[in-house]
Amino acid sequence: MLIVLTGIDGSGKTTAARSVVAAVRTAGEDALLLSNYAGRRRMSLLSARFGVQLPPRLADAIETVIRTANVLLSHARAYRHPGLVIMDRHLYCQLALREARQLPRGRLLPFILGKLPKPDLVVHLVITPEQAHERVLARGTDAETLEELDSFRAAYQSIPEYARFTELEADGTPDDVLAKLTLAIADAGGTSAAQAAADGGKAMVPG
């Protein structure tokens, strides 16, 4: 079973992905976490450090190469894994970034998406740009403005793939998000791993 998590920066994708995988493993089932980063955070930090802002097209080109390579490697690993697979980010994220930057959608990423196995569920973590911005500032590892986060949120909603996403409110505590996510996984698949996720999530969240 393949689950993909998307959402703007600060929505809690990585925390949620790690939590649900831990819950499944605690319940005695197999789960694999795969991260499809594009190097945006590192490039943002380097740009801030040296005072050099990459042109949007160049930044997108670098990110696209890195993210596409990670996604292809992740799908190769997921193909060989018999249990639950959680992917933190995907090519959908790069398409949304292009929309936010007012860059052409292009043909390559949609083509690759069409050839890759379809996820059983794409969960989009929904959070206000204001709360996401607070989280980004609190972690202190990257720099995203409130305006950029707001634009990114709108961009996600405008890509055609978004119509097939499952929205999940992510403004609560990590335990709240875990409980919602594990139930969504169980509803989507009904496999032993999904049920383990649901049971594990319930066990981790106080009644």
Helices and strands as residue ranges (DSSP letters): E 2-6, H 13-26, E 31-35, H 40-50, H 56-79, E 84-88, H 91-100, H 108-115, E 121-126, H 129-139, H 146-158, G 160-164, E 166-169, H 174-189, H 192-204
